[in-house]
Amino acid sequence: MTEKQIQNLILLTFGTRHDMRLWRANVGMARMGRRVVRFGVPGQADLSGILPGGIRLEIEVKTNSGQQTPQQKNYQRIIERFGGVYVLARCVDDVWNAIGRYLGVATENHDRAA
């Protein structure tokens, strides 16, 4: 499965829940005429969100063989240092295992929870 496919499954699973928010976070650049506009933060995770209680959520999606860049590892340290939740997700279950407790869902029962 590609990173994009995993990302889409995570967005499908968590993106419409009423007890949290999750969205795609883009990093890159675009040309607007002669101007170059950069957006995002280098190393930021693929998905950003908010858990109950206002806790910041960042999800970096990787395939089974994918590795974080040094910038992504630094971003993870920053998020965790300030009390956020950072998930290195290779599948939807990785996200459930990391955030289920914030949603009041036991990980073995997550497929029915909304």
Chimera marker file (.cmm) of the C-alpha trace (Angstrom):
<marker_set name="trace">
<marker id="1" x="0.000" y="0.000" z="0.000" r="1" g="1" b="0" radius="0.5"/>
<marker id="2" x="1.284" y="3.485" z="-0.832" r="1" g="1" b="0" radius="0.5"/>
<marker id="3" x="1.576" y="6.354" z="1.650" r="1" g="1" b="0" radius="0.5"/>
<marker id="4" x="-1.264" y="8.119" z="-0.142" r="1" g="1" b="0" radius="0.5"/>
<marker id="5" x="-3.524" y="5.063" z="0.204" r="1" g="1" b="0" radius="0.5"/>
<marker id="6" x="-2.720" y="4.736" z="3.913" r="1" g="1" b="0" radius="0.5"/>
<marker id="7" x="-3.284" y="8.462" z="4.371" r="1" g="1" b="0" radius="0.5"/>
<marker id="8" x="-6.667" y="8.268" z="2.660" r="1" g="1" b="0" radius="0.5"/>
<marker id="9" x="-7.747" y="5.348" z="4.876" r="1" g="1" b="0" radius="0.5"/>
<marker id="10" x="-6.756" y="7.307" z="7.982" r="1" g="1" b="0" radius="0.5"/>
<marker id="11" x="-8.677" y="10.374" z="6.772" r="1" g="1" b="0" radius="0.5"/>
<marker id="12" x="-11.692" y="8.207" z="5.963" r="1" g="1" b="0" radius="0.5"/>
<marker id="13" x="-11.603" y="6.571" z="9.390" r="1" g="1" b="0" radius="0.5"/>
<marker id="14" x="-11.011" y="9.658" z="11.538" r="1" g="1" b="0" radius="0.5"/>
<marker id="15" x="-11.873" y="12.660" z="9.367" r="1" g="1" b="0" radius="0.5"/>
<marker id="16" x="-15.618" y="12.622" z="10.052" r="1" g="1" b="0" radius="0.5"/>
<marker id="17" x="-15.593" y="11.781" z="13.762" r="1" g="1" b="0" radius="0.5"/>
<marker id="18" x="-17.483" y="14.248" z="15.953" r="1" g="1" b="0" radius="0.5"/>
<marker id="19" x="-15.015" y="14.012" z="18.852" r="1" g="1" b="0" radius="0.5"/>
<marker id="20" x="-11.874" y="15.144" z="17.013" r="1" g="1" b="0" radius="0.5"/>
<marker id="21" x="-10.715" y="17.034" z="13.925" r="1" g="1" b="0" radius="0.5"/>
<marker id="22" x="-8.219" y="15.883" z="11.307" r="1" g="1" b="0" radius="0.5"/>
<marker id="23" x="-6.999" y="17.468" z="8.076" r="1" g="1" b="0" radius="0.5"/>
<marker id="24" x="-4.283" y="17.166" z="5.440" r="1" g="1" b="0" radius="0.5"/>
<marker id="25" x="-1.247" y="19.380" z="6.005" r="1" g="1" b="0" radius="0.5"/>
<marker id="26" x="0.715" y="20.268" z="2.885" r="1" g="1" b="0" radius="0.5"/>
<marker id="27" x="4.320" y="21.371" z="2.606" r="1" g="1" b="0" radius="0.5"/>
<marker id="28" x="5.776" y="22.698" z="-0.614" r="1" g="1" b="0" radius="0.5"/>
<marker id="29" x="5.944" y="25.635" z="-2.958" r="1" g="1" b="0" radius="0.5"/>
<marker id="30" x="3.930" y="27.120" z="-5.781" r="1" g="1" b="0" radius="0.5"/>
<marker id="31" x="4.731" y="29.637" z="-8.464" r="1" g="1" b="0" radius="0.5"/>
<marker id="32" x="2.381" y="32.573" z="-8.817" r="1" g="1" b="0" radius="0.5"/>
<marker id="33" x="3.614" y="34.434" z="-11.846" r="1" g="1" b="0" radius="0.5"/>
<marker id="34" x="7.181" y="35.353" z="-10.945" r="1" g="1" b="0" radius="0.5"/>
<marker id="35" x="6.664" y="34.839" z="-7.237" r="1" g="1" b="0" radius="0.5"/>
<marker id="36" x="7.504" y="31.637" z="-5.421" r="1" g="1" b="0" radius="0.5"/>
<marker id="37" x="5.277" y="30.975" z="-2.413" r="1" g="1" b="0" radius="0.5"/>
<marker id="38" x="6.390" y="28.422" z="0.159" r="1" g="1" b="0" radius="0.5"/>
<marker id="39" x="3.880" y="26.870" z="2.538" r="1" g="1" b="0" radius="0.5"/>
<marker id="40" x="3.979" y="24.544" z="5.495" r="1" g="1" b="0" radius="0.5"/>
<marker id="41" x="6.761" y="23.846" z="7.960" r="1" g="1" b="0" radius="0.5"/>
<marker id="42" x="9.688" y="21.669" z="6.859" r="1" g="1" b="0" radius="0.5"/>
<marker id="43" x="9.306" y="18.263" z="8.494" r="1" g="1" b="0" radius="0.5"/>
<marker id="44" x="5.686" y="18.724" z="9.510" r="1" g="1" b="0" radius="0.5"/>
<marker id="45" x="3.501" y="15.634" z="9.540" r="1" g="1" b="0" radius="0.5"/>
<marker id="46" x="1.166" y="14.644" z="6.708" r="1" g="1" b="0" radius="0.5"/>
<marker id="47" x="-1.983" y="15.031" z="8.823" r="1" g="1" b="0" radius="0.5"/>
<marker id="48" x="-2.767" y="17.480" z="11.615" r="1" g="1" b="0" radius="0.5"/>
<marker id="49" x="-5.633" y="17.516" z="14.042" r="1" g="1" b="0" radius="0.5"/>
<marker id="50" x="-7.085" y="18.253" z="17.445" r="1" g="1" b="0" radius="0.5"/>
<marker id="51" x="-8.025" y="15.653" z="20.046" r="1" g="1" b="0" radius="0.5"/>
<marker id="52" x="-10.469" y="16.163" z="22.945" r="1" g="1" b="0" radius="0.5"/>
<marker id="53" x="-9.148" y="18.683" z="25.436" r="1" g="1" b="0" radius="0.5"/>
<marker id="54" x="-7.416" y="20.672" z="22.698" r="1" g="1" b="0" radius="0.5"/>
<marker id="55" x="-4.493" y="18.271" z="22.373" r="1" g="1" b="0" radius="0.5"/>
<marker id="56" x="-2.593" y="18.700" z="19.136" r="1" g="1" b="0" radius="0.5"/>
<marker id="57" x="-2.355" y="15.623" z="16.917" r="1" g="1" b="0" radius="0.5"/>
<marker id="58" x="0.216" y="15.065" z="14.170" r="1" g="1" b="0" radius="0.5"/>
<marker id="59" x="0.281" y="11.921" z="12.018" r="1" g="1" b="0" radius="0.5"/>
<marker id="60" x="3.229" y="11.109" z="9.780" r="1" g="1" b="0" radius="0.5"/>
<marker id="61" x="2.299" y="8.400" z="7.287" r="1" g="1" b="0" radius="0.5"/>
<marker id="62" x="4.911" y="5.938" z="6.053" r="1" g="1" b="0" radius="0.5"/>
<marker id="63" x="4.902" y="2.623" z="4.236" r="1" g="1" b="0" radius="0.5"/>
<marker id="64" x="6.412" y="-0.399" z="5.997" r="1" g="1" b="0" radius="0.5"/>
<marker id="65" x="9.820" y="0.488" z="4.564" r="1" g="1" b="0" radius="0.5"/>
<marker id="66" x="9.485" y="4.275" z="4.832" r="1" g="1" b="0" radius="0.5"/>
<marker id="67" x="11.770" y="6.218" z="7.179" r="1" g="1" b="0" radius="0.5"/>
<marker id="68" x="11.397" y="9.639" z="8.796" r="1" g="1" b="0" radius="0.5"/>
<marker id="69" x="13.733" y="12.369" z="7.624" r="1" g="1" b="0" radius="0.5"/>
<marker id="70" x="15.856" y="14.215" z="10.199" r="1" g="1" b="0" radius="0.5"/>
<marker id="71" x="13.468" y="17.204" z="9.826" r="1" g="1" b="0" radius="0.5"/>
<marker id="72" x="10.468" y="14.951" z="10.574" r="1" g="1" b="0" radius="0.5"/>
<marker id="73" x="12.170" y="13.530" z="13.658" r="1" g="1" b="0" radius="0.5"/>
<marker id="74" x="12.878" y="17.062" z="14.869" r="1" g="1" b="0" radius="0.5"/>
<marker id="75" x="9.239" y="18.037" z="14.285" r="1" g="1" b="0" radius="0.5"/>
<marker id="76" x="8.149" y="14.972" z="16.291" r="1" g="1" b="0" radius="0.5"/>
<marker id="77" x="10.368" y="16.019" z="19.214" r="1" g="1" b="0" radius="0.5"/>
<marker id="78" x="8.859" y="19.525" z="19.193" r="1" g="1" b="0" radius="0.5"/>
<marker id="79" x="5.264" y="18.263" z="19.171" r="1" g="1" b="0" radius="0.5"/>
<marker id="80" x="5.907" y="15.763" z="21.973" r="1" g="1" b="0" radius="0.5"/>
<marker id="81" x="7.905" y="18.272" z="24.021" r="1" g="1" b="0" radius="0.5"/>
<marker id="82" x="4.893" y="20.564" z="24.192" r="1" g="1" b="0" radius="0.5"/>
<marker id="83" x="2.371" y="17.832" z="25.045" r="1" g="1" b="0" radius="0.5"/>
<marker id="84" x="1.086" y="16.971" z="21.596" r="1" g="1" b="0" radius="0.5"/>
<marker id="85" x="0.552" y="13.495" z="20.209" r="1" g="1" b="0" radius="0.5"/>
<marker id="86" x="2.730" y="12.438" z="17.281" r="1" g="1" b="0" radius="0.5"/>
<marker id="87" x="1.946" y="9.196" z="15.472" r="1" g="1" b="0" radius="0.5"/>
<marker id="88" x="4.210" y="7.450" z="12.988" r="1" g="1" b="0" radius="0.5"/>
<marker id="89" x="1.498" y="5.521" z="11.156" r="1" g="1" b="0" radius="0.5"/>
<marker id="90" x="2.021" y="2.642" z="8.775" r="1" g="1" b="0" radius="0.5"/>
<marker id="91" x="-1.662" y="1.636" z="8.994" r="1" g="1" b="0" radius="0.5"/>
<marker id="92" x="-4.959" y="2.773" z="10.540" r="1" g="1" b="0" radius="0.5"/>
<marker id="93" x="-4.400" y="0.530" z="13.573" r="1" g="1" b="0" radius="0.5"/>
<marker id="94" x="-1.260" y="2.498" z="14.464" r="1" g="1" b="0" radius="0.5"/>
<marker id="95" x="-3.427" y="5.603" z="14.799" r="1" g="1" b="0" radius="0.5"/>
<marker id="96" x="-6.086" y="3.776" z="16.852" r="1" g="1" b="0" radius="0.5"/>
<marker id="97" x="-3.419" y="2.435" z="19.193" r="1" g="1" b="0" radius="0.5"/>
<marker id="98" x="-1.995" y="5.924" z="19.724" r="1" g="1" b="0" radius="0.5"/>
<marker id="99" x="-5.201" y="7.953" z="20.123" r="1" g="1" b="0" radius="0.5"/>
<marker id="100" x="-7.929" y="5.497" z="21.159" r="1" g="1" b="0" radius="0.5"/>
<marker id="101" x="-7.583" y="6.410" z="24.818" r="1" g="1" b="0" radius="0.5"/>
<marker id="102" x="-8.144" y="10.106" z="24.004" r="1" g="1" b="0" radius="0.5"/>
<marker id="103" x="-11.393" y="9.144" z="22.275" r="1" g="1" b="0" radius="0.5"/>
<marker id="104" x="-12.526" y="6.826" z="25.058" r="1" g="1" b="0" radius="0.5"/>
<marker id="105" x="-12.241" y="3.803" z="22.791" r="1" g="1" b="0" radius="0.5"/>
<marker id="106" x="-10.577" y="0.532" z="23.736" r="1" g="1" b="0" radius="0.5"/>
<marker id="107" x="-8.234" y="-0.415" z="20.905" r="1" g="1" b="0" radius="0.5"/>
<marker id="108" x="-9.826" y="-3.841" z="20.465" r="1" g="1" b="0" radius="0.5"/>
<marker id="109" x="-13.258" y="-2.196" z="19.959" r="1" g="1" b="0" radius="0.5"/>
<marker id="110" x="-12.195" y="0.639" z="17.677" r="1" g="1" b="0" radius="0.5"/>
<marker id="111" x="-13.847" y="-0.557" z="14.463" r="1" g="1" b="0" radius="0.5"/>
<marker id="112" x="-17.324" y="0.157" z="15.846" r="1" g="1" b="0" radius="0.5"/>
<marker id="113" x="-16.619" y="3.427" z="17.614" r="1" g="1" b="0" radius="0.5"/>
<marker id="114" x="-17.560" y="6.794" z="16.194" r="1" g="1" b="0" radius="0.5"/>
<link id1="1" id2="2" r="1" g="1" b="0" radius="0.2"/>
<link id1="2" id2="3" r="1" g="1" b="0" radius="0.2"/>
<link id1="3" id2="4" r="1" g="1" b="0" radius="0.2"/>
<link id1="4" id2="5" r="1" g="1" b="0" radius="0.2"/>
<link id1="5" id2="6" r="1" g="1" b="0" radius="0.2"/>
<link id1="6" id2="7" r="1" g="1" b="0" radius="0.2"/>
<link id1="7" id2="8" r="1" g="1" b="0" radius="0.2"/>
<link id1="8" id2="9" r="1" g="1" b="0" radius="0.2"/>
<link id1="9" id2="10" r="1" g="1" b="0" radius="0.2"/>
<link id1="10" id2="11" r="1" g="1" b="0" radius="0.2"/>
<link id1="11" id2="12" r="1" g="1" b="0" radius="0.2"/>
<link id1="12" id2="13" r="1" g="1" b="0" radius="0.2"/>
<link id1="13" id2="14" r="1" g="1" b="0" radius="0.2"/>
<link id1="14" id2="15" r="1" g="1" b="0" radius="0.2"/>
<link id1="15" id2="16" r="1" g="1" b="0" radius="0.2"/>
<link id1="16" id2="17" r="1" g="1" b="0" radius="0.2"/>
<link id1="17" id2="18" r="1" g="1" b="0" radius="0.2"/>
<link id1="18" id2="19" r="1" g="1" b="0" radius="0.2"/>
<link id1="19" id2="20" r="1" g="1" b="0" radius="0.2"/>
<link id1="20" id2="21" r="1" g="1" b="0" radius="0.2"/>
<link id1="21" id2="22" r="1" g="1" b="0" radius="0.2"/>
<link id1="22" id2="23" r="1" g="1" b="0" radius="0.2"/>
<link id1="23" id2="24" r="1" g="1" b="0" radius="0.2"/>
<link id1="24" id2="25" r="1" g="1" b="0" radius="0.2"/>
<link id1="25" id2="26" r="1" g="1" b="0" radius="0.2"/>
<link id1="26" id2="27" r="1" g="1" b="0" radius="0.2"/>
<link id1="27" id2="28" r="1" g="1" b="0" radius="0.2"/>
<link id1="28" id2="29" r="1" g="1" b="0" radius="0.2"/>
<link id1="29" id2="30" r="1" g="1" b="0" radius="0.2"/>
<link id1="30" id2="31" r="1" g="1" b="0" radius="0.2"/>
<link id1="31" id2="32" r="1" g="1" b="0" radius="0.2"/>
<link id1="32" id2="33" r="1" g="1" b="0" radius="0.2"/>
<link id1="33" id2="34" r="1" g="1" b="0" radius="0.2"/>
<link id1="34" id2="35" r="1" g="1" b="0" radius="0.2"/>
<link id1="35" id2="36" r="1" g="1" b="0" radius="0.2"/>
<link id1="36" id2="37" r="1" g="1" b="0" radius="0.2"/>
<link id1="37" id2="38" r="1" g="1" b="0" radius="0.2"/>
<link id1="38" id2="39" r="1" g="1" b="0" radius="0.2"/>
<link id1="39" id2="40" r="1" g="1" b="0" radius="0.2"/>
<link id1="40" id2="41" r="1" g="1" b="0" radius="0.2"/>
<link id1="41" id2="42" r="1" g="1" b="0" radius="0.2"/>
<link id1="42" id2="43" r="1" g="1" b="0" radius="0.2"/>
<link id1="43" id2="44" r="1" g="1" b="0" radius="0.2"/>
<link id1="44" id2="45" r="1" g="1" b="0" radius="0.2"/>
<link id1="45" id2="46" r="1" g="1" b="0" radius="0.2"/>
<link id1="46" id2="47" r="1" g="1" b="0" radius="0.2"/>
<link id1="47" id2="48" r="1" g="1" b="0" radius="0.2"/>
<link id1="48" id2="49" r="1" g="1" b="0" radius="0.2"/>
<link id1="49" id2="50" r="1" g="1" b="0" radius="0.2"/>
<link id1="50" id2="51" r="1" g="1" b="0" radius="0.2"/>
<link id1="51" id2="52" r="1" g="1" b="0" radius="0.2"/>
<link id1="52" id2="53" r="1" g="1" b="0" radius="0.2"/>
<link id1="53" id2="54" r="1" g="1" b="0" radius="0.2"/>
<link id1="54" id2="55" r="1" g="1" b="0" radius="0.2"/>
<link id1="55" id2="56" r="1" g="1" b="0" radius="0.2"/>
<link id1="56" id2="57" r="1" g="1" b="0" radius="0.2"/>
<link id1="57" id2="58" r="1" g="1" b="0" radius="0.2"/>
<link id1="58" id2="59" r="1" g="1" b="0" radius="0.2"/>
<link id1="59" id2="60" r="1" g="1" b="0" radius="0.2"/>
<link id1="60" id2="61" r="1" g="1" b="0" radius="0.2"/>
<link id1="61" id2="62" r="1" g="1" b="0" radius="0.2"/>
<link id1="62" id2="63" r="1" g="1" b="0" radius="0.2"/>
<link id1="63" id2="64" r="1" g="1" b="0" radius="0.2"/>
<link id1="64" id2="65" r="1" g="1" b="0" radius="0.2"/>
<link id1="65" id2="66" r="1" g="1" b="0" radius="0.2"/>
<link id1="66" id2="67" r="1" g="1" b="0" radius="0.2"/>
<link id1="67" id2="68" r="1" g="1" b="0" radius="0.2"/>
<link id1="68" id2="69" r="1" g="1" b="0" radius="0.2"/>
<link id1="69" id2="70" r="1" g="1" b="0" radius="0.2"/>
<link id1="70" id2="71" r="1" g="1" b="0" radius="0.2"/>
<link id1="71" id2="72" r="1" g="1" b="0" radius="0.2"/>
<link id1="72" id2="73" r="1" g="1" b="0" radius="0.2"/>
<link id1="73" id2="74" r="1" g="1" b="0" radius="0.2"/>
<link id1="74" id2="75" r="1" g="1" b="0" radius="0.2"/>
<link id1="75" id2="76" r="1" g="1" b="0" radius="0.2"/>
<link id1="76" id2="77" r="1" g="1" b="0" radius="0.2"/>
<link id1="77" id2="78" r="1" g="1" b="0" radius="0.2"/>
<link id1="78" id2="79" r="1" g="1" b="0" radius="0.2"/>
<link id1="79" id2="80" r="1" g="1" b="0" radius="0.2"/>
<link id1="80" id2="81" r="1" g="1" b="0" radius="0.2"/>
<link id1="81" id2="82" r="1" g="1" b="0" radius="0.2"/>
<link id1="82" id2="83" r="1" g="1" b="0" radius="0.2"/>
<link id1="83" id2="84" r="1" g="1" b="0" radius="0.2"/>
<link id1="84" id2="85" r="1" g="1" b="0" radius="0.2"/>
<link id1="85" id2="86" r="1" g="1" b="0" radius="0.2"/>
<link id1="86" id2="87" r="1" g="1" b="0" radius="0.2"/>
<link id1="87" id2="88" r="1" g="1" b="0" radius="0.2"/>
<link id1="88" id2="89" r="1" g="1" b="0" radius="0.2"/>
<link id1="89" id2="90" r="1" g="1" b="0" radius="0.2"/>
<link id1="90" id2="91" r="1" g="1" b="0" radius="0.2"/>
<link id1="91" id2="92" r="1" g="1" b="0" radius="0.2"/>
<link id1="92" id2="93" r="1" g="1" b="0" radius="0.2"/>
<link id1="93" id2="94" r="1" g="1" b="0" radius="0.2"/>
<link id1="94" id2="95" r="1" g="1" b="0" radius="0.2"/>
<link id1="95" id2="96" r="1" g="1" b="0" radius="0.2"/>
<link id1="96" id2="97" r="1" g="1" b="0" radius="0.2"/>
<link id1="97" id2="98" r="1" g="1" b="0" radius="0.2"/>
<link id1="98" id2="99" r="1" g="1" b="0" radius="0.2"/>
<link id1="99" id2="100" r="1" g="1" b="0" radius="0.2"/>
<link id1="100" id2="101" r="1" g="1" b="0" radius="0.2"/>
<link id1="101" id2="102" r="1" g="1" b="0" radius="0.2"/>
<link id1="102" id2="103" r="1" g="1" b="0" radius="0.2"/>
<link id1="103" id2="104" r="1" g="1" b="0" radius="0.2"/>
<link id1="104" id2="105" r="1" g="1" b="0" radius="0.2"/>
<link id1="105" id2="106" r="1" g="1" b="0" radius="0.2"/>
<link id1="106" id2="107" r="1" g="1" b="0" radius="0.2"/>
<link id1="107" id2="108" r="1" g="1" b="0" radius="0.2"/>
<link id1="108" id2="109" r="1" g="1" b="0" radius="0.2"/>
<link id1="109" id2="110" r="1" g="1" b="0" radius="0.2"/>
<link id1="110" id2="111" r="1" g="1" b="0" radius="0.2"/>
<link id1="111" id2="112" r="1" g="1" b="0" radius="0.2"/>
<link id1="112" id2="113" r="1" g="1" b="0" radius="0.2"/>
<link id1="113" id2="114" r="1" g="1" b="0" radius="0.2"/>
</marker_set>
